[in-house]
Amino acid sequence: MSTEKAATFDCPECDVSAPSTSVPYDSLGYVVCPVCGYAATPNAEDSPVAERSPSAGD
Ligand SMILES: [Zn+2]
C-alpha cells in the first residue's frame, strides 16, 4: 500500500506524518524523521515480512 499520491512521510517508529518537503534527508537521500530521527531506508520497506519472520538459522 503506497502513499506516493500525497508525498507524505509516515514514520513507523513514532507514527508521525509530515509532508516529504518539510522533513530532513540524510546523505543518501533517505527521509529522516524530524521527531525520533528514524531513517526510512528502501530495505526496511522492501522486506517488512522477512523482518518479522522467524529465522531458522539457529
Ligand atoms: Zn519518528
N, CA, C, O and the ligand as a Tripos MOL2 file, in Angstrom:
@<TRIPOS>MOLECULE
protein
  233   231    59     0     0
PROTEIN
NO_CHARGES

@<TRIPOS>ATOM
      1 N           0.8480   -1.2110    0.0000 N.3       1 MET1
      2 CA          0.0000    0.0000    0.0000 C.3       1 MET1
      3 C           0.8820    1.2600    0.0000 C.2       1 MET1
      4 O           1.4060    1.6500    1.0430 O.2       1 MET1
      5 N           1.0370    1.8660   -1.1190 N.am      2 SER2
      6 CA          1.9000    3.0290   -1.2230 C.3       2 SER2
      7 C           1.1170    4.3150   -1.0130 C.2       2 SER2
      8 O          -0.0760    4.3970   -1.3060 O.2       2 SER2
      9 N           1.8060    5.2960   -0.5070 N.am      3 THR3
     10 CA          1.1600    6.5870   -0.2690 C.3       3 THR3
     11 C           1.8800    7.6840   -1.0350 C.2       3 THR3
     12 O           2.0640    8.7940   -0.5360 O.2       3 THR3
     13 N           2.2760    7.3600   -2.2350 N.am      4 GLU4
     14 CA          3.0520    8.3040   -3.0250 C.3       4 GLU4
     15 C           2.1820    9.4330   -3.5820 C.2       4 GLU4
     16 O           2.6890   10.4390   -4.0780 O.2       4 GLU4
     17 N           0.8970    9.2510   -3.4920 N.am      5 LYS5
     18 CA         -0.0080   10.2570   -4.0450 C.3       5 LYS5
     19 C           0.0670   11.5780   -3.2900 C.2       5 LYS5
     20 O          -0.1880   12.6460   -3.8470 O.2       5 LYS5
     21 N           0.4270   11.4820   -2.0000 N.am      6 ALA6
     22 CA          0.4720   12.6890   -1.1860 C.3       6 ALA6
     23 C           1.8940   13.0890   -0.8410 C.2       6 ALA6
     24 O           2.1210   14.1580   -0.2730 O.2       6 ALA6
     25 N           2.8590   12.2290   -1.1820 N.am      7 ALA7
     26 CA          4.2590   12.5100   -0.8710 C.3       7 ALA7
     27 C           4.4290   12.8410    0.5970 C.2       7 ALA7
     28 O           5.0660   13.8280    0.9660 O.2       7 ALA7
     29 N           3.8470   11.9950    1.4220 N.am      8 THR8
     30 CA          3.9160   12.2290    2.8600 C.3       8 THR8
     31 C           4.7700   11.1650    3.5320 C.2       8 THR8
     32 O           4.6860    9.9810    3.2070 O.2       8 THR8
     33 N           5.5910   11.6080    4.4720 N.am      9 PHE9
     34 CA          6.4320   10.6910    5.2130 C.3       9 PHE9
     35 C           5.6980   10.2290    6.4650 C.2       9 PHE9
     36 O           5.3130   11.0360    7.3100 O.2       9 PHE9
     37 N           5.5120    8.9070    6.5670 N.am     10 ASP10
     38 CA          4.8700    8.3480    7.7530 C.3      10 ASP10
     39 C           5.8960    7.5240    8.5250 C.2      10 ASP10
     40 O           6.3540    6.4850    8.0500 O.2      10 ASP10
     41 N           6.2440    7.9860    9.6960 N.am     11 CYS11
     42 CA          7.2550    7.3000   10.4740 C.3      11 CYS11
     43 C           6.6780    6.0590   11.1570 C.2      11 CYS11
     44 O           5.6930    6.1530   11.8890 O.2      11 CYS11
     45 N           7.2950    4.8920   10.9160 N.am     12 PRO12
     46 CA          6.8440    3.6400   11.5380 C.3      12 PRO12
     47 C           7.2590    3.5400   12.9970 C.2      12 PRO12
     48 O           6.7780    2.6740   13.7270 O.2      12 PRO12
     49 N           8.1410    4.4150   13.4160 N.am     13 GLU13
     50 CA          8.6540    4.3580   14.7800 C.3      13 GLU13
     51 C           7.7820    5.1640   15.7390 C.2      13 GLU13
     52 O           7.3970    4.6690   16.7990 O.2      13 GLU13
     53 N           7.4750    6.3890   15.3700 N.am     14 CYS14
     54 CA          6.6930    7.2370   16.2750 C.3      14 CYS14
     55 C           5.3440    7.6070   15.6670 C.2      14 CYS14
     56 O           4.5860    8.3830   16.2500 O.2      14 CYS14
     57 N           5.0440    7.0440   14.4800 N.am     15 ASP15
     58 CA          3.7340    7.2140   13.8560 C.3      15 ASP15
     59 C           3.4100    8.6660   13.5230 C.2      15 ASP15
     60 O           2.2430    9.0580   13.5190 O.2      15 ASP15
     61 N           4.4260    9.4540   13.2490 N.am     16 VAL16
     62 CA          4.2090   10.8430   12.8780 C.3      16 VAL16
     63 C           4.0670   10.9530   11.3630 C.2      16 VAL16
     64 O           4.6880   10.1950   10.6180 O.2      16 VAL16
     65 N           3.2600   11.8850   10.9220 N.am     17 SER17
     66 CA          3.1120   12.1240    9.4930 C.3      17 SER17
     67 C           3.4810   13.5620    9.1650 C.2      17 SER17
     68 O           3.0430   14.5050    9.8240 O.2      17 SER17
     69 N           4.2990   13.7010    8.1280 N.am     18 ALA18
     70 CA          4.7140   15.0370    7.7310 C.3      18 ALA18
     71 C           4.9600   15.0650    6.2340 C.2      18 ALA18
     72 O           5.3780   14.0590    5.6600 O.2      18 ALA18
     73 N           4.7100   16.1980    5.5900 N.am     19 PRO19
     74 CA          4.9910   16.3390    4.1570 C.3      19 PRO19
     75 C           6.4520   16.0690    3.8510 C.2      19 PRO19
     76 O           7.3400   16.5260    4.5710 O.2      19 PRO19
     77 N           6.6980   15.3290    2.7880 N.am     20 SER20
     78 CA          8.0720   14.9680    2.4430 C.3      20 SER20
     79 C           8.9410   16.2000    2.1910 C.2      20 SER20
     80 O          10.1680   16.1400    2.2620 O.2      20 SER20
     81 N           8.2910   17.2880    1.9030 N.am     21 THR21
     82 CA          9.0430   18.5130    1.6080 C.3      21 THR21
     83 C           9.4730   19.2290    2.8780 C.2      21 THR21
     84 O          10.2780   20.1580    2.8210 O.2      21 THR21
     85 N           8.9490   18.8100    4.0210 N.am     22 SER22
     86 CA          9.2860   19.5140    5.2660 C.3      22 SER22
     87 C          10.0900   18.6500    6.2180 C.2      22 SER22
     88 O          10.3070   19.0210    7.3720 O.2      22 SER22
     89 N          10.5340   17.4920    5.7310 N.am     23 VAL23
     90 CA         11.3500   16.6230    6.5780 C.3      23 VAL23
     91 C          12.7850   16.6060    6.0590 C.2      23 VAL23
     92 O          13.0110   16.7830    4.8620 O.2      23 VAL23
     93 N          13.7500   16.3960    6.9440 N.am     24 PRO24
     94 CA         15.1540   16.3530    6.5440 C.3      24 PRO24
     95 C          15.5180   15.0480    5.8520 C.2      24 PRO24
     96 O          14.8230   14.0400    5.9880 O.2      24 PRO24
     97 N          16.6210   15.0840    5.1050 N.am     25 TYR25
     98 CA         17.1070   13.8930    4.4160 C.3      25 TYR25
     99 C          18.5600   13.6400    4.8100 C.2      25 TYR25
    100 O          19.3180   14.5700    5.0860 O.2      25 TYR25
    101 N          18.9310   12.3580    4.8280 N.am     26 ASP26
    102 CA         20.3170   12.0450    5.1560 C.3      26 ASP26
    103 C          21.1880   12.1520    3.9070 C.2      26 ASP26
    104 O          20.7190   12.5430    2.8380 O.2      26 ASP26
    105 N          22.4550   11.7990    4.0590 N.am     27 SER27
    106 CA         23.4050   11.9470    2.9590 C.3      27 SER27
    107 C          23.0930   11.0370    1.7850 C.2      27 SER27
    108 O          23.5540   11.2730    0.6680 O.2      27 SER27
    109 N          22.3110   10.0000    2.0390 N.am     28 LEU28
    110 CA         21.9590    9.0490    0.9860 C.3      28 LEU28
    111 C          20.6570    9.4240    0.2860 C.2      28 LEU28
    112 O          20.2670    8.8040   -0.7040 O.2      28 LEU28
    113 N          19.9930   10.4470    0.8170 N.am     29 GLY29
    114 CA         18.7650   10.9110    0.1990 C.3      29 GLY29
    115 C          17.5200   10.2940    0.7970 C.2      29 GLY29
    116 O          16.4240   10.4470    0.2580 O.2      29 GLY29
    117 N          17.6850    9.5910    1.9180 N.am     30 TYR30
    118 CA         16.5370    8.9820    2.5710 C.3      30 TYR30
    119 C          15.9090    9.9310    3.5770 C.2      30 TYR30
    120 O          16.5950   10.7340    4.2090 O.2      30 TYR30
    121 N          14.5980    9.8270    3.7140 N.am     31 VAL31
    122 CA         13.8910   10.6950    4.6460 C.3      31 VAL31
    123 C          14.2590   10.3520    6.0860 C.2      31 VAL31
    124 O          14.3230    9.1810    6.4620 O.2      31 VAL31
    125 N          14.4940   11.3710    6.8700 N.am     32 VAL32
    126 CA         14.7890   11.1830    8.2800 C.3      32 VAL32
    127 C          13.6740   11.8070    9.1110 C.2      32 VAL32
    128 O          13.3100   12.9660    8.9120 O.2      32 VAL32
    129 N          13.1410   11.0290   10.0370 N.am     33 CYS33
    130 CA         12.0550   11.5180   10.8720 C.3      33 CYS33
    131 C          12.5250   12.6990   11.7200 C.2      33 CYS33
    132 O          13.5180   12.5950   12.4390 O.2      33 CYS33
    133 N          11.8080   13.8220   11.6330 N.am     34 PRO34
    134 CA         12.1970   15.0170   12.3820 C.3      34 PRO34
    135 C          11.8910   14.8910   13.8690 C.2      34 PRO34
    136 O          12.3240   15.7200   14.6710 O.2      34 PRO34
    137 N          11.1450   13.8520   14.2330 N.am     35 VAL35
    138 CA         10.7490   13.6800   15.6290 C.3      35 VAL35
    139 C          11.6720   12.7110   16.3650 C.2      35 VAL35
    140 O          12.2210   13.0510   17.4130 O.2      35 VAL35
    141 N          11.8430   11.5020   15.8200 N.am     36 CYS36
    142 CA         12.6310   10.4830   16.5130 C.3      36 CYS36
    143 C          13.9540   10.1920   15.8070 C.2      36 CYS36
    144 O          14.8180    9.5120   16.3600 O.2      36 CYS36
    145 N          14.1130   10.7040   14.5920 N.am     37 GLY37
    146 CA         15.3730   10.5160   13.8930 C.3      37 GLY37
    147 C          15.4350    9.2250   13.1070 C.2      37 GLY37
    148 O          16.5050    8.8330   12.6420 O.2      37 GLY37
    149 N          14.3000    8.5550   12.9510 N.am     38 TYR38
    150 CA         14.2580    7.3110   12.1860 C.3      38 TYR38
    151 C          14.5460    7.5750   10.7150 C.2      38 TYR38
    152 O          13.9790    8.4940   10.1240 O.2      38 TYR38
    153 N          15.4240    6.7720   10.1240 N.am     39 ALA39
    154 CA         15.7660    6.9340    8.7260 C.3      39 ALA39
    155 C          15.0270    5.8990    7.8910 C.2      39 ALA39
    156 O          15.1670    4.6960    8.1160 O.2      39 ALA39
    157 N          14.2500    6.3630    6.9380 N.am     40 ALA40
    158 CA         13.4780    5.4690    6.0820 C.3      40 ALA40
    159 C          14.3520    4.9330    4.9680 C.2      40 ALA40
    160 O          14.6450    5.6390    4.0040 O.2      40 ALA40
    161 N          14.7680    3.6860    5.1000 N.am     41 THR41
    162 CA         15.5910    3.0660    4.0680 C.3      41 THR41
    163 C          14.7390    2.1470    3.2100 C.2      41 THR41
    164 O          13.7730    1.5680    3.7060 O.2      41 THR41
    165 N          15.0800    1.9990    1.9170 N.am     42 PRO42
    166 CA         14.3200    1.1540    0.9990 C.3      42 PRO42
    167 C          14.3310   -0.3110    1.4280 C.2      42 PRO42
    168 O          13.3830   -1.0400    1.1380 O.2      42 PRO42
    169 N          15.3690   -0.7490    2.1020 N.am     43 ASN43
    170 CA         15.4620   -2.1320    2.5550 C.3      43 ASN43
    171 C          14.4000   -2.4410    3.6000 C.2      43 ASN43
    172 O          13.8320   -3.5330    3.6080 O.2      43 ASN43
    173 N          14.1380   -1.5060    4.4590 N.am     44 ALA44
    174 CA         13.1740   -1.7090    5.5290 C.3      44 ALA44
    175 C          11.7520   -1.7940    4.9750 C.2      44 ALA44
    176 O          10.9000   -2.4920    5.5240 O.2      44 ALA44
    177 N          11.5130   -1.0770    3.8870 N.am     45 GLU45
    178 CA         10.1790   -1.0810    3.3150 C.3      45 GLU45
    179 C           9.9940   -2.2220    2.3130 C.2      45 GLU45
    180 O           8.8710   -2.6190    2.0010 O.2      45 GLU45
    181 N          11.0970   -2.7270    1.8280 N.am     46 ASP46
    182 CA         11.0470   -3.7530    0.7950 C.3      46 ASP46
    183 C          10.7680   -5.1320    1.3790 C.2      46 ASP46
    184 O          10.1510   -5.9720    0.7250 O.2      46 ASP46
    185 N          11.2200   -5.3680    2.6040 N.am     47 SER47
    186 CA         11.0430   -6.6830    3.2030 C.3      47 SER47
    187 C          10.5400   -6.5810    4.6410 C.2      47 SER47
    188 O          11.2550   -6.9360    5.5780 O.2      47 SER47
    189 N           9.3210   -6.1000    4.8130 N.am     48 PRO48
    190 CA          8.7490   -5.9630    6.1580 C.3      48 PRO48
    191 C           8.3740   -7.3150    6.7560 C.2      48 PRO48
    192 O           8.3450   -7.4700    7.9770 O.2      48 PRO48
    193 N           8.0890   -8.2830    5.9070 N.am     49 VAL49
    194 CA          7.6770   -9.6000    6.3780 C.3      49 VAL49
    195 C           8.8790  -10.4040    6.8320 C.2      49 VAL49
    196 O           8.8310  -11.0850    7.8570 O.2      49 VAL49
    197 N           9.9540  -10.3250    6.0690 N.am     50 ALA50
    198 CA         11.1580  -11.0820    6.3850 C.3      50 ALA50
    199 C          11.7300  -10.6620    7.7260 C.2      50 ALA50
    200 O          12.3930  -11.4380    8.4140 O.2      50 ALA50
    201 N          11.4530   -9.3990    8.0840 N.am     51 GLU51
    202 CA         11.9830   -8.8960    9.3440 C.3      51 GLU51
    203 C          11.2660   -9.5400   10.5240 C.2      51 GLU51
    204 O          11.8540   -9.7510   11.5840 O.2      51 GLU51
    205 N           9.9900   -9.8480   10.3230 N.am     52 ARG52
    206 CA          9.2010  -10.4360   11.4020 C.3      52 ARG52
    207 C           9.2250  -11.9620   11.3320 C.2      52 ARG52
    208 O           8.8700  -12.6430   12.2940 O.2      52 ARG52
    209 N           9.6410  -12.4790   10.2000 N.am     53 SER53
    210 CA          9.6420  -13.9190   10.0180 C.3      53 SER53
    211 C          10.7030  -14.5810   10.9110 C.2      53 SER53
    212 O          11.8400  -14.1140   10.9660 O.2      53 SER53
    213 N          10.3460  -15.6380   11.5940 N.am     54 PRO54
    214 CA         11.2870  -16.3330   12.4780 C.3      54 PRO54
    215 C          12.4200  -16.9690   11.6870 C.2      54 PRO54
    216 O          12.1870  -17.7250   10.7440 O.2      54 PRO54
    217 N          13.6230  -16.6610   12.0730 N.am     55 SER55
    218 CA         14.7710  -17.1900   11.3620 C.3      55 SER55
    219 C          15.0900  -18.6130   11.8020 C.2      55 SER55
    220 O          15.1200  -18.9210   12.9940 O.2      55 SER55
    221 N          15.3250  -19.4680   10.8230 N.am     56 ALA56
    222 CA         15.6130  -20.8740   11.1320 C.3      56 ALA56
    223 C          17.0980  -21.1390   11.0250 C.2      56 ALA56
    224 O          17.5210  -22.2600   10.7400 O.2      56 ALA56
    225 N          17.8820  -20.1110   11.2520 N.am     57 GLY57
    226 CA         19.3220  -20.2630   11.1290 C.3      57 GLY57
    227 C          19.9860  -20.5010   12.4840 C.2      57 GLY57
    228 O          21.1270  -20.0920   12.7020 O.2      57 GLY57
    229 N          19.2950  -21.1390   13.3600 N.am     58 ASP58
    230 CA         19.8600  -21.3730   14.6870 C.3      58 ASP58
    231 C          20.4490  -22.7640   14.8350 C.2      58 ASP58
    232 O          20.9620  -23.1080   15.9000 O.2      58 ASP58
    233 ZN          9.6720    9.1380   14.0280 Zn       59 ZN59
@<TRIPOS>BOND
     1     1     2 1
     2     2     3 1
     3     3     4 2
     4     3     5 am
     5     5     6 1
     6     6     7 1
     7     7     8 2
     8     7     9 am
     9     9    10 1
    10    10    11 1
    11    11    12 2
    12    11    13 am
    13    13    14 1
    14    14    15 1
    15    15    16 2
    16    15    17 am
    17    17    18 1
    18    18    19 1
    19    19    20 2
    20    19    21 am
    21    21    22 1
    22    22    23 1
    23    23    24 2
    24    23    25 am
    25    25    26 1
    26    26    27 1
    27    27    28 2
    28    27    29 am
    29    29    30 1
    30    30    31 1
    31    31    32 2
    32    31    33 am
    33    33    34 1
    34    34    35 1
    35    35    36 2
    36    35    37 am
    37    37    38 1
    38    38    39 1
    39    39    40 2
    40    39    41 am
    41    41    42 1
    42    42    43 1
    43    43    44 2
    44    43    45 am
    45    45    46 1
    46    46    47 1
    47    47    48 2
    48    47    49 am
    49    49    50 1
    50    50    51 1
    51    51    52 2
    52    51    53 am
    53    53    54 1
    54    54    55 1
    55    55    56 2
    56    55    57 am
    57    57    58 1
    58    58    59 1
    59    59    60 2
    60    59    61 am
    61    61    62 1
    62    62    63 1
    63    63    64 2
    64    63    65 am
    65    65    66 1
    66    66    67 1
    67    67    68 2
    68    67    69 am
    69    69    70 1
    70    70    71 1
    71    71    72 2
    72    71    73 am
    73    73    74 1
    74    74    75 1
    75    75    76 2
    76    75    77 am
    77    77    78 1
    78    78    79 1
    79    79    80 2
    80    79    81 am
    81    81    82 1
    82    82    83 1
    83    83    84 2
    84    83    85 am
    85    85    86 1
    86    86    87 1
    87    87    88 2
    88    87    89 am
    89    89    90 1
    90    90    91 1
    91    91    92 2
    92    91    93 am
    93    93    94 1
    94    94    95 1
    95    95    96 2
    96    95    97 am
    97    97    98 1
    98    98    99 1
    99    99   100 2
   100    99   101 am
   101   101   102 1
   102   102   103 1
   103   103   104 2
   104   103   105 am
   105   105   106 1
   106   106   107 1
   107   107   108 2
   108   107   109 am
   109   109   110 1
   110   110   111 1
   111   111   112 2
   112   111   113 am
   113   113   114 1
   114   114   115 1
   115   115   116 2
   116   115   117 am
   117   117   118 1
   118   118   119 1
   119   119   120 2
   120   119   121 am
   121   121   122 1
   122   122   123 1
   123   123   124 2
   124   123   125 am
   125   125   126 1
   126   126   127 1
   127   127   128 2
   128   127   129 am
   129   129   130 1
   130   130   131 1
   131   131   132 2
   132   131   133 am
   133   133   134 1
   134   134   135 1
   135   135   136 2
   136   135   137 am
   137   137   138 1
   138   138   139 1
   139   139   140 2
   140   139   141 am
   141   141   142 1
   142   142   143 1
   143   143   144 2
   144   143   145 am
   145   145   146 1
   146   146   147 1
   147   147   148 2
   148   147   149 am
   149   149   150 1
   150   150   151 1
   151   151   152 2
   152   151   153 am
   153   153   154 1
   154   154   155 1
   155   155   156 2
   156   155   157 am
   157   157   158 1
   158   158   159 1
   159   159   160 2
   160   159   161 am
   161   161   162 1
   162   162   163 1
   163   163   164 2
   164   163   165 am
   165   165   166 1
   166   166   167 1
   167   167   168 2
   168   167   169 am
   169   169   170 1
   170   170   171 1
   171   171   172 2
   172   171   173 am
   173   173   174 1
   174   174   175 1
   175   175   176 2
   176   175   177 am
   177   177   178 1
   178   178   179 1
   179   179   180 2
   180   179   181 am
   181   181   182 1
   182   182   183 1
   183   183   184 2
   184   183   185 am
   185   185   186 1
   186   186   187 1
   187   187   188 2
   188   187   189 am
   189   189   190 1
   190   190   191 1
   191   191   192 2
   192   191   193 am
   193   193   194 1
   194   194   195 1
   195   195   196 2
   196   195   197 am
   197   197   198 1
   198   198   199 1
   199   199   200 2
   200   199   201 am
   201   201   202 1
   202   202   203 1
   203   203   204 2
   204   203   205 am
   205   205   206 1
   206   206   207 1
   207   207   208 2
   208   207   209 am
   209   209   210 1
   210   210   211 1
   211   211   212 2
   212   211   213 am
   213   213   214 1
   214   214   215 1
   215   215   216 2
   216   215   217 am
   217   217   218 1
   218   218   219 1
   219   219   220 2
   220   219   221 am
   221   221   222 1
   222   222   223 1
   223   223   224 2
   224   223   225 am
   225   225   226 1
   226   226   227 1
   227   227   228 2
   228   227   229 am
   229   229   230 1
   230   230   231 1
   231   231   232 2
@<TRIPOS>SUBSTRUCTURE
     1 MET1         2 RESIDUE 1 A MET
     2 SER2         6 RESIDUE 1 A SER
     3 THR3        10 RESIDUE 1 A THR
     4 GLU4        14 RESIDUE 1 A GLU
     5 LYS5        18 RESIDUE 1 A LYS
     6 ALA6        22 RESIDUE 1 A ALA
     7 ALA7        26 RESIDUE 1 A ALA
     8 THR8        30 RESIDUE 1 A THR
     9 PHE9        34 RESIDUE 1 A PHE
    10 ASP10       38 RESIDUE 1 A ASP
    11 CYS11       42 RESIDUE 1 A CYS
    12 PRO12       46 RESIDUE 1 A PRO
    13 GLU13       50 RESIDUE 1 A GLU
    14 CYS14       54 RESIDUE 1 A CYS
    15 ASP15       58 RESIDUE 1 A ASP
    16 VAL16       62 RESIDUE 1 A VAL
    17 SER17       66 RESIDUE 1 A SER
    18 ALA18       70 RESIDUE 1 A ALA
    19 PRO19       74 RESIDUE 1 A PRO
    20 SER20       78 RESIDUE 1 A SER
    21 THR21       82 RESIDUE 1 A THR
    22 SER22       86 RESIDUE 1 A SER
    23 VAL23       90 RESIDUE 1 A VAL
    24 PRO24       94 RESIDUE 1 A PRO
    25 TYR25       98 RESIDUE 1 A TYR
    26 ASP26      102 RESIDUE 1 A ASP
    27 SER27      106 RESIDUE 1 A SER
    28 LEU28      110 RESIDUE 1 A LEU
    29 GLY29      114 RESIDUE 1 A GLY
    30 TYR30      118 RESIDUE 1 A TYR
    31 VAL31      122 RESIDUE 1 A VAL
    32 VAL32      126 RESIDUE 1 A VAL
    33 CYS33      130 RESIDUE 1 A CYS
    34 PRO34      134 RESIDUE 1 A PRO
    35 VAL35      138 RESIDUE 1 A VAL
    36 CYS36      142 RESIDUE 1 A CYS
    37 GLY37      146 RESIDUE 1 A GLY
    38 TYR38      150 RESIDUE 1 A TYR
    39 ALA39      154 RESIDUE 1 A ALA
    40 ALA40      158 RESIDUE 1 A ALA
    41 THR41      162 RESIDUE 1 A THR
    42 PRO42      166 RESIDUE 1 A PRO
    43 ASN43      170 RESIDUE 1 A ASN
    44 ALA44      174 RESIDUE 1 A ALA
    45 GLU45      178 RESIDUE 1 A GLU
    46 ASP46      182 RESIDUE 1 A ASP
    47 SER47      186 RESIDUE 1 A SER
    48 PRO48      190 RESIDUE 1 A PRO
    49 VAL49      194 RESIDUE 1 A VAL
    50 ALA50      198 RESIDUE 1 A ALA
    51 GLU51      202 RESIDUE 1 A GLU
    52 ARG52      206 RESIDUE 1 A ARG
    53 SER53      210 RESIDUE 1 A SER
    54 PRO54      214 RESIDUE 1 A PRO
    55 SER55      218 RESIDUE 1 A SER
    56 ALA56      222 RESIDUE 1 A ALA
    57 GLY57      226 RESIDUE 1 A GLY
    58 ASP58      230 RESIDUE 1 A ASP
    59 ZN59       233 GROUP 0 **** ****
